[in-house]
Amino acid sequence: MKKSKRKIYAIYRGDEFIDVGTIKELSKRLGKTQEAIYFMTTPVAKRRDINYNHLVAYQLEDEEIE
């Protein structure tokens, strides 16, 4: 059976940890669209966070699942 990987993301507001999970899981828990969570991972979103008021996401290592 082929193993697949799922991408795991950590959400922060400034230095404060908010949540961790896949984009689908995070969108449900945070009440945001999947597109909004994906946008948080982009360099543009990180540049906009100069006052540490916006949520930003960082991709962690991929998790292997069967």
C-alpha positions in Angstrom: 0.0 0.0 0.0 1.3 3.4 -1.0 2.0 5.9 1.9 0.8 9.4 1.3 1.7 12.6 3.0 -0.4 15.4 4.4 0.8 18.9 5.0 0.6 20.2 8.6 0.5 23.9 9.4 1.0 25.9 12.6 -1.0 29.2 13.0 0.4 32.1 15.0 -0.6 35.6 15.8 2.7 37.3 16.4 4.5 35.1 18.9 1.3 33.5 20.2 0.7 29.9 19.1 -3.0 29.5 18.0 -3.5 26.0 16.4 -1.9 23.2 14.3 -3.4 20.9 11.7 -4.1 20.5 8.0 -5.6 23.4 6.0 -9.0 21.6 6.1 -8.9 21.1 9.9 -7.8 24.6 10.6 -10.4 26.2 8.4 -13.1 24.3 10.3 -11.7 25.1 13.8 -11.0 28.8 13.0 -14.1 29.5 11.0 -12.1 30.6 8.0 -12.1 29.4 4.4 -9.4 27.0 3.2 -8.3 29.8 0.8 -7.8 32.2 3.7 -5.7 29.6 5.6 -3.6 29.0 2.5 -3.1 32.7 2.0 -1.7 32.9 5.6 1.2 30.8 4.4 2.3 33.2 1.6 5.1 35.7 1.9 2.6 38.6 1.3 0.6 37.6 4.4 3.8 37.5 6.5 4.9 41.0 5.2 1.4 42.4 6.1 1.8 41.2 9.7 4.0 44.1 10.8 2.0 44.8 13.9 1.5 41.1 14.9 -2.3 41.5 14.6 -2.8 39.1 11.7 -2.8 35.3 11.7 0.1 33.7 9.8 0.7 30.0 9.0 3.9 28.1 8.7 4.2 24.7 7.1 5.7 22.0 9.3 7.1 18.7 8.2 4.8 16.5 6.2 3.2 13.7 8.1 3.1 10.3 6.5 -0.3 8.5 6.6 -1.4 5.1 5.3 
